[in-house]
Amino acid sequence: MIAVDDQPFSIVNNQGFRQVLQLAEPRYTLLSDTYLCQTAVPDLYKSVYAQVADRVQSVKFVSFTTDTWTTSTSSESLISLTGHWIDEEWKRRAAVLQTSHLPGSHI
């Protein structure tokens, strides 16, 4: 939900969020925003990085696209680099390789 809805990690500290989660699944132990920032997301990044690196290892050709965009919840502009390739089963594949803050609005 945090990633899909572009929410800050601190949402896990909000009373309303905690109450809804408690009602939805009382057995769930809520992770802290510090754990999300310092452990969960870095671990997820390492895992996804390794998967992408493994998949691209055998690829002969990769094409790249770049795009600028603004997040839906703020006026922050971002620029991203995406790699595209066709795998050994002739399926189109893509991975966002880098996203960086772009000072100022791109509109």
N, C-alpha and C positions, 0 to 999 in steps of 0.2 A: 504494500500500500504506500509506503514511503516513497519508493522509486516511481511507481505508476502515477501517483498523484502529485509528485514533486513536492513532498512535504519535508520539513526539516527533521532531523533526528530527534530534536527536543520534543516532538509530538508525543513521545512515549512518556513524558513527564506530565502531560496535561491530564487533569482529573477526569474530564469527560471521556477521553480516549481510554483511560484505565477502567472506567466504569463500564463502557461498552464491551471492552475485551473481557472483563470479569463476567459479564452477563453471557457473552457469546461462548466463552470457554473458561470456566472457573479453574480448571486444572493447569492452565498455561501460566508459566512463569515469565513475566515480562522482562525483556532485556533492557539494560540502561542505555541511555544515549551515548555515554562514554564507551561502553562495550561495542555498540554499533559502529561508532567512529574509529575506534582504535584497534578493534579486533575483527568484527564480523565483515565489514566492508573491505579492509585490506586483505583478509583471507579469501573472500569472494573474488577480489581483483586478481590475486595470484592464481586461483583456480581457473578463472576464465582466460587469463593470459596464457596459461599453459595449454589449455584446450585449443585456443586459436593458433598458437605457435605450432602445435602438433598437426593441426589440420592443414596449415599453409606449408608445412615442411615439404610435402611432395608435389606442390602446385608448381607448374612450369611458368605460368603467366598470371599476373595480378594487375588489374586496372584500378585506378584510384579516382575517387570523386571527393569533392569538398563542398561544404555548404555552410552558410551562416544562418542562424536562427535565434529566436528569442524564446525564453521559457514562458510557459503559459501563466505562471504565477508571479512573474516579476518582469522588469524591463531589461534584465541582464541579457546581453548578446553573447552567443557562443559560436565557435567555428569548429567543425569536425572534419576528420579525414576518415573515409571509409574505403576498405579494400574489397574488391569483387573478384570472384574467380568461379570456374566451373570445376567441380570435383570429378573423381574418376568414374562416378556413376552418371555423369553429365547433368548434375543438378547445380543450379545457380546458387552460389553461396556469397555471403557478405559479412563483414565484421567492421564495427566502428573501431578504428585503431587509435584514435586520439581525439579528445575534445578539450578545447581550451577557452578560457574567458576572453572575450573580445571587447576591450574597453569602448564605450560609446555605443550608440544604437546603430544597427546596420540597415535600418529602414530609411 
